[in-house]
Amino acid sequence: MEDRLLSVEDVRLYLGVNRDTVYKWVNEKGLPALKIGRLWKFRKADVDEWVKQFAHKKPTYTKQSRNGH
């Protein structure tokens, strides 16, 4: 069982986004987080589950060629 809590820095590196995006996802997209004092902490299992659910809800786009096909 993995008990270590992840920091904002850990999560941003794990997900390949910047710090502002992590905070935005916490505030606007429901990324599960714990506020401990002034710090935000994350359980890896919660982040993984959120990503799985979020990816499932994301619209998919197909790339069109320049000629529209």
KOLFIDO-538940 format. One line per field, with one value per atom (N, C-alpha, C): residue in three letters; residue number from 0; chain; atom name; x, y, z. Coordinates in steps of 0.2 Angstrom, whole numbers, plus 5000, padded with zeros to 4 digits. Layout:
N
aa c(ALA/...)
i c(NUM/...)
ch c(A/...)
at c(CA/...)
xx c(X/...)
yy c(Y/...)
zz c(Z/...)
***
This chain:
69
aa c(MET/MET/MET/GLU/GLU/GLU/ASP/ASP/ASP/ARG/ARG/ARG/LEU/LEU/LEU/LEU/LEU/LEU/SER/SER/SER/VAL/VAL/VAL/GLU/GLU/GLU/ASP/ASP/ASP/VAL/VAL/VAL/ARG/ARG/ARG/LEU/LEU/LEU/TYR/TYR/TYR/LEU/LEU/LEU/GLY/GLY/GLY/VAL/VAL/VAL/ASN/ASN/ASN/ARG/ARG/ARG/ASP/ASP/ASP/THR/THR/THR/VAL/VAL/VAL/TYR/TYR/TYR/LYS/LYS/LYS/TRP/TRP/TRP/VAL/VAL/VAL/ASN/ASN/ASN/GLU/GLU/GLU/LYS/LYS/LYS/GLY/GLY/GLY/LEU/LEU/LEU/PRO/PRO/PRO/ALA/ALA/ALA/LEU/LEU/LEU/LYS/LYS/LYS/ILE/ILE/ILE/GLY/GLY/GLY/ARG/ARG/ARG/LEU/LEU/LEU/TRP/TRP/TRP/LYS/LYS/LYS/PHE/PHE/PHE/ARG/ARG/ARG/LYS/LYS/LYS/ALA/ALA/ALA/ASP/ASP/ASP/VAL/VAL/VAL/ASP/ASP/ASP/GLU/GLU/GLU/TRP/TRP/TRP/VAL/VAL/VAL/LYS/LYS/LYS/GLN/GLN/GLN/PHE/PHE/PHE/ALA/ALA/ALA/HIS/HIS/HIS/LYS/LYS/LYS/LYS/LYS/LYS/PRO/PRO/PRO/THR/THR/THR/TYR/TYR/TYR/THR/THR/THR/LYS/LYS/LYS/GLN/GLN/GLN/SER/SER/SER/ARG/ARG/ARG/ASN/ASN/ASN/GLY/GLY/GLY/HIS/HIS/HIS)
i c(0/0/0/1/1/1/2/2/2/3/3/3/4/4/4/5/5/5/6/6/6/7/7/7/8/8/8/9/9/9/10/10/10/11/11/11/12/12/12/13/13/13/14/14/14/15/15/15/16/16/16/17/17/17/18/18/18/19/19/19/20/20/20/21/21/21/22/22/22/23/23/23/24/24/24/25/25/25/26/26/26/27/27/27/28/28/28/29/29/29/30/30/30/31/31/31/32/32/32/33/33/33/34/34/34/35/35/35/36/36/36/37/37/37/38/38/38/39/39/39/40/40/40/41/41/41/42/42/42/43/43/43/44/44/44/45/45/45/46/46/46/47/47/47/48/48/48/49/49/49/50/50/50/51/51/51/52/52/52/53/53/53/54/54/54/55/55/55/56/56/56/57/57/57/58/58/58/59/59/59/60/60/60/61/61/61/62/62/62/63/63/63/64/64/64/65/65/65/66/66/66/67/67/67/68/68/68)
ch c(A/A/A/A/A/A/A/A/A/A/A/A/A/A/A/A/A/A/A/A/A/A/A/A/A/A/A/A/A/A/A/A/A/A/A/A/A/A/A/A/A/A/A/A/A/A/A/A/A/A/A/A/A/A/A/A/A/A/A/A/A/A/A/A/A/A/A/A/A/A/A/A/A/A/A/A/A/A/A/A/A/A/A/A/A/A/A/A/A/A/A/A/A/A/A/A/A/A/A/A/A/A/A/A/A/A/A/A/A/A/A/A/A/A/A/A/A/A/A/A/A/A/A/A/A/A/A/A/A/A/A/A/A/A/A/A/A/A/A/A/A/A/A/A/A/A/A/A/A/A/A/A/A/A/A/A/A/A/A/A/A/A/A/A/A/A/A/A/A/A/A/A/A/A/A/A/A/A/A/A/A/A/A/A/A/A/A/A/A/A/A/A/A/A/A/A/A/A/A/A/A/A/A/A/A/A/A)
at c(N/CA/C/N/CA/C/N/CA/C/N/CA/C/N/CA/C/N/CA/C/N/CA/C/N/CA/C/N/CA/C/N/CA/C/N/CA/C/N/CA/C/N/CA/C/N/CA/C/N/CA/C/N/CA/C/N/CA/C/N/CA/C/N/CA/C/N/CA/C/N/CA/C/N/CA/C/N/CA/C/N/CA/C/N/CA/C/N/CA/C/N/CA/C/N/CA/C/N/CA/C/N/CA/C/N/CA/C/N/CA/C/N/CA/C/N/CA/C/N/CA/C/N/CA/C/N/CA/C/N/CA/C/N/CA/C/N/CA/C/N/CA/C/N/CA/C/N/CA/C/N/CA/C/N/CA/C/N/CA/C/N/CA/C/N/CA/C/N/CA/C/N/CA/C/N/CA/C/N/CA/C/N/CA/C/N/CA/C/N/CA/C/N/CA/C/N/CA/C/N/CA/C/N/CA/C/N/CA/C/N/CA/C/N/CA/C/N/CA/C/N/CA/C/N/CA/C/N/CA/C/N/CA/C/N/CA/C/N/CA/C)
xx c(5004/5000/5004/5003/5007/5004/5007/5004/5007/5013/5016/5011/5011/5007/5011/5008/5012/5011/5016/5016/5013/5012/5010/5015/5021/5027/5027/5026/5026/5020/5014/5009/5010/5012/5014/5019/5024/5029/5025/5022/5018/5013/5010/5005/5008/5014/5017/5013/5011/5008/5012/5010/5013/5009/5012/5009/5002/5001/4995/4989/4991/4986/4984/4989/4987/4982/4983/4979/4972/4972/4966/4962/4965/4961/4958/4962/4959/4953/4954/4948/4942/4944/4938/4936/4941/4939/4939/4939/4938/4944/4950/4956/4956/4956/4955/4962/4962/4967/4966/4971/4970/4974/4971/4975/4977/4984/4987/4991/4988/4991/4990/4996/4996/4997/4998/5001/4995/4995/4991/4994/4991/4994/4989/4992/4988/4989/4984/4986/4986/4991/4992/4986/4984/4978/4972/4971/4966/4967/4973/4975/4974/4976/4976/4968/4964/4957/4954/4956/4953/4955/4961/4964/4960/4959/4955/4948/4944/4938/4938/4942/4943/4944/4949/4950/4944/4940/4934/4929/4929/4924/4926/4933/4936/4933/4931/4929/4935/4934/4939/4939/4944/4944/4948/4946/4950/4954/4960/4964/4962/4961/4959/4965/4966/4971/4969/4974/4973/4968/4966/4961/4954/4954/4947/4945/4950/4948/4952)
yy c(4994/5000/5006/5011/5017/5022/5024/5029/5036/5037/5043/5048/5054/5059/5063/5065/5068/5076/5080/5087/5089/5096/5099/5098/5098/5097/5090/5085/5078/5077/5080/5079/5082/5088/5091/5087/5085/5081/5074/5071/5065/5066/5071/5072/5076/5079/5083/5090/5093/5099/5104/5111/5116/5116/5120/5120/5124/5129/5132/5128/5123/5118/5114/5112/5107/5111/5117/5121/5122/5124/5125/5118/5113/5106/5105/5107/5106/5110/5116/5121/5121/5119/5119/5112/5107/5101/5095/5097/5092/5087/5089/5084/5083/5077/5076/5078/5082/5085/5086/5085/5087/5093/5098/5104/5103/5103/5102/5108/5112/5119/5123/5125/5129/5125/5118/5114/5110/5109/5104/5097/5092/5085/5081/5076/5071/5064/5060/5052/5050/5046/5044/5040/5036/5032/5037/5042/5047/5050/5052/5056/5051/5045/5040/5039/5038/5037/5043/5049/5056/5056/5055/5055/5050/5044/5039/5042/5044/5047/5053/5058/5064/5062/5057/5055/5052/5049/5046/5051/5057/5062/5067/5067/5071/5070/5075/5074/5072/5068/5066/5070/5072/5076/5072/5072/5069/5074/5073/5078/5077/5083/5084/5086/5083/5086/5093/5096/5103/5103/5098/5098/5096/5095/5094/5087/5082/5075/5072)
zz c(5000/5000/5000/4996/4995/4999/5005/5009/5008/5004/5004/5000/5003/4999/4994/4989/4983/4984/4983/4983/4976/4976/4969/4964/4966/4962/4959/4964/4962/4957/4958/4953/4947/4947/4940/4936/4939/4935/4933/4937/4936/4930/4930/4924/4919/4919/4914/4912/4918/4917/4922/4922/4926/4933/4937/4944/4944/4940/4939/4937/4932/4930/4936/4940/4945/4950/4952/4956/4953/4946/4943/4943/4942/4942/4949/4954/4961/4962/4960/4961/4956/4950/4945/4942/4942/4939/4944/4951/4956/4957/4955/4957/4964/4967/4974/4977/4983/4986/4993/4997/5005/5006/5010/5012/5019/5019/5026/5027/5032/5033/5027/5024/5018/5012/5013/5007/5005/4998/4995/4994/4996/4996/4992/4989/4985/4986/4986/4986/4978/4977/4970/4967/4971/4969/4967/4971/4970/4963/4962/4956/4950/4951/4945/4943/4948/4947/4944/4946/4943/4936/4935/4928/4923/4926/4922/4921/4926/4925/4920/4921/4917/4910/4909/4902/4898/4902/4900/4897/4901/4900/4894/4893/4888/4881/4877/4870/4866/4861/4857/4850/4848/4842/4837/4830/4825/4821/4819/4816/4808/4806/4798/4795/4789/4784/4782/4779/4777/4771/4768/4762/4765/4772/4775/4775/4773/4773/4779)
***
